[in-house]
Amino acid sequence: MDLLKTLRSKIEGLPEGDHQEGLIAVLLHIETAFQHLERGESSLEHSAFTDAVYRTNQAFEGTIKETYRVLTGKDASRITPYEIEQHLEKEGIFRNRVLAQFKNYRTEWRNPSAHNHKLDFESSEAVLAILSISAFAYLCIEEIYQRLSYLNAESDVSSSNTGDALEIHLNPMEAISDIIIQFWQKNILHSSNHERVLENEIIGALHGFISKIAPDIKVQTDTRLNNDDHLRADLLLETHGQQVVVEIRRGRSDTDEGYGLISLRRLLNIGGINNGILFHAPLERLDLQKRSIELPPSESHNHIILINSYK
């Protein structure tokens, strides 16, 4: 995996804004860290490995500042990196998986090198620092995509002729399915290239769309349904006393639909939730249809709706 290429592609794909310049600077710091690593390995210049780690520290501080700016809507220029770190951790801005990477880099790399000027690092340590900050930056950019998609969707709905906010009088499953189809038809996404749209963008945009047209629906994203942090619902919606798990999938439906259903059924069973929707977002701008899924007798208490293009 070419980390630099992947990070560059993600940054270039973001909507324009103040965050973009800062994230480009983050990328340059990581690129320079790679260059220091290569210099140290080719010339046996030991200090180059320490230079690489100090560059990853710059990338770390830039990453948390731009993430703070987007996720909180506040200016990060007059707040110290330490204060940002404390705020992000205390307020639960980061989801657990991102927070784990955040704590790992801060504990293993940033703090020791920032507070001990006598430290130097070996080549293996420089490699680990570069990989750690690259993974952390990647996860933060995913968070940024989702947040910007949420804000853009809210803005698009507010300025469009969508109409008054909806009230859910129908069966919640049917109503939420119709909302998802309406969301897709209105193209509430910033990218004109539908094949490049990420699942995180769809999750964020759908969240923003629902918050405007159906504010009575409570929405949670990336929600843990039991004590296993790896089992999370893309969206958990609650309305009229009923909970609905929504899983988002991208790709070719003929190869991924089965895996999506397995994942959704597992989430319903471990979460003790009876209602689930698998939204298989097509790679093209296609009309959507919905259908109920036949389940085995052992899962007859569950109700699953599949939304797909059926091209």
C-alpha positions in Angstrom: 0.0 0.0 0.0 1.5 3.4 -1.0 0.6 5.4 2.1 1.6 8.7 0.6 -0.4 8.2 -2.6 -3.4 7.2 -0.5 -3.2 10.2 1.8 -2.7 12.6 -1.1 -5.7 11.2 -3.0 -7.9 11.5 0.1 -6.8 15.1 0.8 -7.3 16.1 -2.8 -10.8 14.6 -2.8 -12.0 16.7 0.2 -14.3 19.7 -0.3 -12.5 23.0 -0.4 -11.9 24.8 2.8 -9.4 26.1 5.3 -8.6 22.6 6.4 -7.1 21.6 3.0 -4.0 23.8 3.2 -3.2 22.5 6.7 -3.6 18.8 5.6 -1.4 19.4 2.6 1.3 20.6 5.1 0.7 17.4 7.1 1.4 15.4 3.9 4.6 17.3 3.2 5.8 16.6 6.7 5.2 12.9 6.2 6.9 13.0 2.8 9.9 14.7 4.4 10.0 12.1 7.1 10.2 9.4 4.4 13.0 11.3 2.8 15.0 11.5 6.1 14.4 7.7 6.6 15.8 7.0 3.1 18.8 9.4 3.7 19.6 7.6 6.9 19.4 4.2 5.3 21.4 5.1 2.2 24.1 7.3 3.8 24.2 5.6 7.3 23.6 9.1 8.7 22.1 8.1 12.1 20.7 11.5 12.9 18.4 11.3 9.9 16.2 8.8 11.8 15.7 11.3 14.6 14.9 14.0 12.0 12.3 11.7 10.6 10.5 11.3 14.0 10.6 15.0 14.6 8.9 15.5 11.2 6.2 13.0 12.1 5.6 15.0 15.3 4.9 18.1 13.1 2.5 16.0 11.1 0.8 14.8 14.2 0.2 18.3 15.5 -1.0 19.5 12.1 -3.4 16.6 11.9 -5.0 17.2 15.3 -5.3 20.9 14.6 -7.1 20.4 11.3 -9.3 17.7 12.7 -10.2 19.9 15.7 -11.1 22.7 13.3 -13.5 20.6 11.2 -15.1 18.5 14.0 -15.7 21.4 16.4 -16.0 24.3 14.0 -13.5 26.3 16.1 -10.3 28.1 15.2 -7.3 26.0 16.3 -4.6 28.7 15.6 -4.6 30.1 19.2 -4.8 26.8 21.1 -1.9 24.6 22.0 -1.6 21.0 20.7 -1.8 19.8 24.3 -5.1 21.7 24.8 -6.4 20.3 21.6 -5.4 16.7 22.6 -7.2 17.2 26.0 -10.3 18.6 24.4 -10.6 15.8 21.7 -10.1 13.1 24.3 -12.4 14.6 27.0 -15.2 15.5 24.7 -15.2 12.2 22.9 -14.8 13.9 19.5 -12.8 11.0 18.2 -14.5 7.6 17.9 -12.8 4.8 19.8 -10.8 3.4 17.0 -9.3 6.8 16.1 -8.8 7.6 19.7 -6.7 4.4 20.1 -4.3 5.6 17.3 -4.3 9.1 18.8 -3.2 7.8 22.2 -0.7 5.4 20.7 1.2 8.1 18.8 1.0 10.6 21.6 2.3 8.1 24.1 4.9 6.3 22.1 6.4 9.1 19.9 5.2 12.6 20.4 5.6 13.0 24.2 9.0 11.3 24.6 10.6 13.2 21.8 9.0 16.5 22.8 10.1 16.3 26.4 13.6 14.7 26.1 16.0 16.5 23.9 18.7 13.8 24.4 16.7 11.1 22.7 17.7 9.7 19.3 16.0 7.0 17.3 16.9 4.0 15.3 15.8 3.2 11.7 13.1 0.7 12.9 11.7 3.4 15.3 11.5 5.9 12.5 9.6 3.4 10.3 7.1 2.8 13.1 6.7 6.5 13.7 6.0 7.1 10.0 3.5 4.2 9.8 1.8 5.3 13.0 1.3 8.9 12.0 0.2 7.9 8.5 -2.4 5.6 9.9 -3.6 8.3 12.4 -3.8 10.9 9.6 -5.7 8.5 7.4 -8.3 7.9 10.2 -8.6 11.6 10.9 -9.2 12.4 7.3 -12.0 9.7 7.3 -13.6 11.6 10.3 -13.2 14.9 8.4 -15.0 13.4 5.3 -17.9 12.3 7.4 -18.2 15.6 9.2 -18.0 17.7 6.1 -20.5 15.5 4.3 -22.9 15.9 7.3 -22.5 19.7 7.2 -22.9 19.9 3.4 -26.0 17.8 3.5 -27.6 20.0 6.1 -26.8 23.0 4.0 -28.1 21.5 0.8 -31.3 20.5 2.4 -31.8 23.9 4.0 -31.3 25.7 0.7 -33.3 23.3 -1.5 -37.0 22.8 -2.0 -37.2 19.6 0.0 -40.2 20.9 1.9 -41.1 20.9 5.6 -39.5 18.4 8.0 -41.1 15.0 7.7 -43.0 13.4 10.5 -42.8 9.6 10.8 -46.4 8.3 10.8 -45.8 5.2 8.8 -44.1 2.0 9.9 -40.6 3.3 10.9 -38.8 0.8 8.7 -40.8 1.8 5.6 -40.5 5.5 6.4 -36.7 5.3 6.9 -36.3 3.2 3.7 -38.2 5.9 1.8 -36.0 8.6 3.4 -32.8 6.8 2.2 -34.2 6.5 -1.3 -35.2 10.2 -1.3 -31.7 11.1 0.0 -30.0 9.2 -2.9 -32.3 10.7 -5.5 -31.5 14.2 -4.4 -27.8 13.6 -4.8 -26.9 15.1 -1.4 -23.1 14.4 -1.9 -20.3 16.8 -2.8 -18.5 14.5 -5.3 -19.6 14.6 -8.9 -17.8 11.3 -9.5 -20.2 8.8 -7.8 -17.7 5.9 -8.0 -15.3 7.8 -5.8 -17.8 8.5 -3.0 -16.7 6.9 0.2 -18.9 5.0 2.7 -18.0 7.6 5.4 -19.3 10.4 3.1 -22.6 8.6 2.6 -22.9 8.0 6.4 -22.2 11.6 7.2 -24.5 13.0 4.4 -27.3 10.7 5.3 -27.0 11.7 8.9 -27.2 15.4 7.9 -30.1 14.8 5.6 -32.2 13.0 8.2 -31.4 15.6 10.8 -33.1 18.2 8.6 -36.1 16.4 7.1 -36.9 14.1 10.0 -35.5 15.8 13.2 -37.6 13.5 15.4 -35.4 10.6 14.4 -32.4 10.1 16.8 -29.3 9.2 14.8 -26.1 7.7 16.0 -23.1 6.8 13.8 -20.4 4.1 14.2 -22.4 2.8 17.2 -21.1 -0.1 19.3 -24.0 -2.5 20.0 -22.3 -4.5 22.7 -19.0 -4.7 24.5 -17.1 -5.7 21.3 -15.6 -2.5 19.9 -15.2 -4.1 16.5 -19.0 -4.7 16.0 -20.5 -1.3 15.2 -23.5 -0.2 13.2 -22.9 2.5 10.5 -26.1 4.2 11.7 -28.5 3.4 14.5 -31.8 5.2 14.2 -34.5 5.5 16.8 -38.0 6.7 16.4 -41.4 5.9 18.0 -39.7 3.5 20.4 -38.2 1.4 17.6 -34.5 1.1 16.7 -33.3 0.5 13.2 -29.8 -0.5 12.2 -28.6 0.9 8.8 -25.6 -0.6 7.1 -24.0 1.1 4.1 -22.2 -0.8 1.5 -20.4 0.3 -1.7 -19.1 -1.8 -4.6 -20.6 -4.4 -6.9 -23.9 -5.7 -5.4 -23.5 -9.1 -6.9 -20.3 -9.8 -5.0 -20.9 -7.9 -1.8 -24.6 -8.1 -1.1 -24.3 -11.4 0.7 -21.5 -10.2 3.0 -23.5 -7.1 3.8 -26.5 -9.2 4.9 -24.4 -11.4 7.0 -22.9 -8.4 8.7 -26.3 -6.8 9.3 -27.9 -10.0 10.6 -25.0 -10.3 13.1 -25.4 -6.8 14.3 -29.1 -7.3 14.8 -28.6 -10.5 16.8 -25.8 -9.2 19.0 -27.6 -5.9 19.6 -31.0 -7.4 20.3 -32.5 -5.2 17.6 -35.3 -6.5 15.3 -35.1 -4.0 12.4 -32.3 -3.5 9.9 -31.7 -1.9 6.5 -28.9 -2.7 4.1 -28.3 0.2 1.8 -26.2 -0.9 -1.1 -25.2 2.4 -2.6 -24.6 1.9 -6.4 -21.5 3.2 -8.1 -23.6 5.1 -10.6 -26.6 7.4 -10.4 -29.3 4.8 -10.6 -32.8 4.5 -9.3 -33.2 2.5 -6.1 -35.7 -0.2 -5.1 -36.4 -1.8 -1.8 -37.5 -5.3 -0.9 -37.9 -7.3 2.3 -35.5 -10.2 2.9 -36.8 -13.7 3.7 -35.1 -14.9 6.9 -34.8 -18.4 8.4 -37.3 -19.4 11.1 -34.7 -18.8 13.8 -34.6 -15.2 12.8 -38.3 -14.7 12.1 -38.4 -11.9 14.7 -36.1 -9.8 12.5 -37.3 -7.5 9.7 -34.6 -6.6 7.0 -35.1 -4.4 4.0 -32.5 -4.3 1.2 -32.2 -1.1 -0.8 -30.4 -1.5 -4.1 -30.4 -0.4 -7.7 -30.9 -4.0 -9.1 -29.2 -2.9 -12.4 
